[in-house]
Amino acid sequence: MAGPQKPLLRTEGTLVKPAQWLGVIALVAATALLWSLRESLIHLFAAIVLATALCTLVGSVRTRLQVARPWALLISLALVSLVLGIIATAVIPPFVDQFSQLLGKLPEAASELLRLVRNSMASVSQMLYGRDDAGISWLRDSLDQKPDLGGSANRLLGLAGNLGSGLVQGLFVIAVALMLAAQPAAYREVSVLLVPSFYRRRFRQVLIQCGDALSAWVVGVALSSLCVGTLAAIGLSLLGVKLVAANAVLAGLLNVIPNVGPTLSTIFPMSVALLESPWKSLAVLVLYVAVQNLESYVITPSVMHHQLRLLPGLTLTAQLLFTVLFGPLGLFLALPLAVCVQVILREVVIRDILDPWKRPRLQP
């Protein structure tokens, strides 16, 4: 009579069951599948952010007008269409005109900056060596070399070729956002069904908290961008810098991207001011630094009520990580992604997994 069969796989005295191997394989396969679908997932998240913004507006309309949700949704869409129509007719034409002028002035501003740098280097060389070209002539020669711009046209053509696919992706994001905004509770329940039954109630609460955090971010970033654009317009007007409308709109739009956006928005007005006077360019830099500090320490904490406080180092790390994973769209959506990840880590990982653990008692 044969004895009991010995297990084929053991790890430090613990039997490794085939079901455990299947679980590991399923986890690896799911990770590979999500990685292959990361571009579609980031577009889906963009639709969720847009739907959250629309749902926030719908909730405000319902609260103020005391109407049913379908009517509130229709009123919200009408308001959004009205605002977009006003922007398309009153803001976009002068912005496009001024922005084209702004792009045309950038090469001239670069040449002016190069001339200032060469003159400054000549002055430093005269002070140190007694000659204009002694000691640092190699650096002046490198500055005099003109960059090869032969491939710029090809890159621009490639960018124009991607506009078609970008338009299709944008339409997809808008369509999904509208469907999500029409029935947010139904789609949330579909997501809840994807988790085990014992965790569904808790997962529903986590999703609601993520939605609340995204809603607070949408309202906060909209008010913050409006304040930054208004302050930039007032400051540039007082300094007498040209192309105020284009620079103010860019400052408001790029304010959505933390850290990187404000830096990029400073380049354009400084370039325009540099053509008039170097001191005016420095004044524009001081103005934008003051506006960004006011936005970081006064405006954002006031409109967000300290609900979405993220450490600057974590924000910058999230930008780098999500840009590597998802590309330029990941950079644009880095902050809302970080907000959702913060809620999930706090509620799921810390409160539901780590906090219930207790230190095991030591046997005497």
Secondary structure as the mmCIF struct_conf table of DSSP 4:
data_model
#
loop_
_struct_conf.conf_type_id
_struct_conf.id
_struct_conf.beg_label_comp_id
_struct_conf.beg_label_asym_id
_struct_conf.beg_label_seq_id
_struct_conf.end_label_comp_id
_struct_conf.end_label_asym_id
_struct_conf.end_label_seq_id
HELX_LH_PP_P HELX_LH_PP_P1 PRO A 4 PRO A 7
BEND BEND1 LEU A 8 LEU A 8
STRN STRN1 ARG A 10 THR A 11
TURN_TY1_P TURN_TY1_P1 GLU A 12 GLY A 13
STRN STRN2 THR A 14 LEU A 15
HELX_RH_AL_P HELX_RH_AL_P1 PRO A 18 SER A 36
TURN_TY1_P TURN_TY1_P2 LEU A 37 LEU A 37
HELX_RH_AL_P HELX_RH_AL_P2 ARG A 38 LEU A 65
HELX_RH_AL_P HELX_RH_AL_P3 ARG A 69 ILE A 86
HELX_RH_PI_P HELX_RH_PI_P1 ILE A 87 VAL A 91
HELX_RH_AL_P HELX_RH_AL_P4 ILE A 92 TYR A 129
BEND BEND2 GLY A 130 ILE A 136
HELX_RH_AL_P HELX_RH_AL_P5 SER A 137 ASP A 144
BEND BEND3 GLN A 145 GLN A 145
HELX_LH_PP_P HELX_LH_PP_P2 LYS A 146 PRO A 147
TURN_TY1_P TURN_TY1_P3 GLY A 150 GLY A 151
HELX_RH_AL_P HELX_RH_AL_P6 SER A 152 GLY A 161
TURN_TY1_P TURN_TY1_P4 ASN A 162 ASN A 162
HELX_RH_AL_P HELX_RH_AL_P7 LEU A 163 ALA A 182
BEND BEND4 GLN A 183 GLN A 183
HELX_RH_AL_P HELX_RH_AL_P8 PRO A 184 VAL A 192
TURN_TY1_P TURN_TY1_P5 LEU A 193 LEU A 194
BEND BEND5 VAL A 195 VAL A 195
HELX_RH_3T_P HELX_RH_3T_P1 SER A 197 TYR A 199
HELX_RH_AL_P HELX_RH_AL_P9 ARG A 200 LEU A 239
TURN_TY1_P TURN_TY1_P6 GLY A 240 GLY A 240
BEND BEND6 LYS A 242 LYS A 242
HELX_RH_AL_P HELX_RH_AL_P10 VAL A 244 LEU A 254
TURN_TY1_P TURN_TY1_P7 ASN A 255 VAL A 256
BEND BEND7 ILE A 257 ILE A 257
TURN_TY1_P TURN_TY1_P8 PRO A 258 ASN A 259
HELX_RH_AL_P HELX_RH_AL_P11 VAL A 260 GLU A 276
HELX_RH_AL_P HELX_RH_AL_P12 PRO A 278 LEU A 294
HELX_RH_PI_P HELX_RH_PI_P2 GLU A 295 ILE A 299
HELX_RH_AL_P HELX_RH_AL_P13 THR A 300 MET A 304
TURN_TY1_P TURN_TY1_P9 HIS A 305 HIS A 306
BEND BEND8 GLN A 307 LEU A 308
HELX_RH_AL_P HELX_RH_AL_P14 PRO A 312 PHE A 326
TURN_TY1_P TURN_TY1_P10 GLY A 327 GLY A 327
HELX_RH_AL_P HELX_RH_AL_P15 PRO A 328 PHE A 332
TURN_TY1_P TURN_TY1_P11 LEU A 333 LEU A 333
HELX_RH_AL_P HELX_RH_AL_P16 ALA A 334 ILE A 344
HELX_RH_PI_P HELX_RH_PI_P3 LEU A 345 LEU A 354
TURN_TY1_P TURN_TY1_P12 ASP A 355 PRO A 356
HELX_LH_PP_P HELX_LH_PP_P3 ARG A 359 GLN A 363
#
